[in-house]
Amino acid sequence: MGMKHWFPKYKPYTYGVVLWDQFKLTAYSYDLVLRFLQGSPVDLPYHGGATKKDDNPLVIMTSNLSLDRHIEIKFSDPSDRLVAKNNLAPRITVLHVPEDKPLHMLRKLLHPYQN
């Protein structure tokens, strides 16, 4: 899902995996991101309305920024940054791929039957 200001119209209990390409913590309210990642029911905005997400598929987010950098950009206060890191770290497993390594491993996880 490429999402800047809204999600494509989400259909609960349809997806096993949600790919959130170029994730940006600043694109949505912090509360919405937390509820989305923990699988809580949440109204996801889409262009022209909102749709209820009450399922909990695996979410894979890609970004060129570290989680710490996302938090630094979103929160200016150091105490808010610490709270955000404590809240987000249990919900997000960070996989750092070195620049000299291809992303084929991740592609195989998403599309196991492709060469």
Beta strands, then each sheet from edge to edge (+ up, - down):
strand 1: 17-20
strand 2: 42-46
strand 3: 49-53
strand 4: 58-61
sheet 1: 1+ 4+
sheet 2: 2+ 3-
end
